[in-house]
Amino acid sequence: MVQFFTVTLCISIIGIVSLFVLKQIELSTGSVIFGGFRPKINRFFKTCLVIVERVIPGLAKEGFMHVLWRMREAVKVVLARIILKVETTLQNTLHMLRDKFNPKHTRGEASAFLKEVGEYKKQLENEETEEDQALY
């Protein structure tokens, strides 16, 4: 990394010194070096400036907005999956609690005591209906 910066610095210093030397030659001789190429070079660098100032920031903004849109969509998907997982967990917990506290009733044979109580209840109901039908 240090070598890269050192080489870049040396190339920059050589370029600046070269420009000073060319300018000194122009001033001492009175002639313009590369005079015919300057308008073309000017247009080229003006185009480069427009690209750097307008096109690249516009592309960067579009790219940034696209990245934000993708992130927003990813967050939506993650939240939906989390909510689905929580819902499934709650449903499983609810079913487990229902099974635990509400045991299934089976239709088996009743005990002799329950049969007696049931018959007694039926007799009481029959007596009440007979009393309701009696005329006083």
PyMOL commands that set and color helices and strands:
alter all, ss='L'
color gray80, all
select helices_A, chain A and resi 2-29+38-101+112-133
alter helices_A, ss='H'
color red, helices_A
deselect
rebuild
show_as cartoon
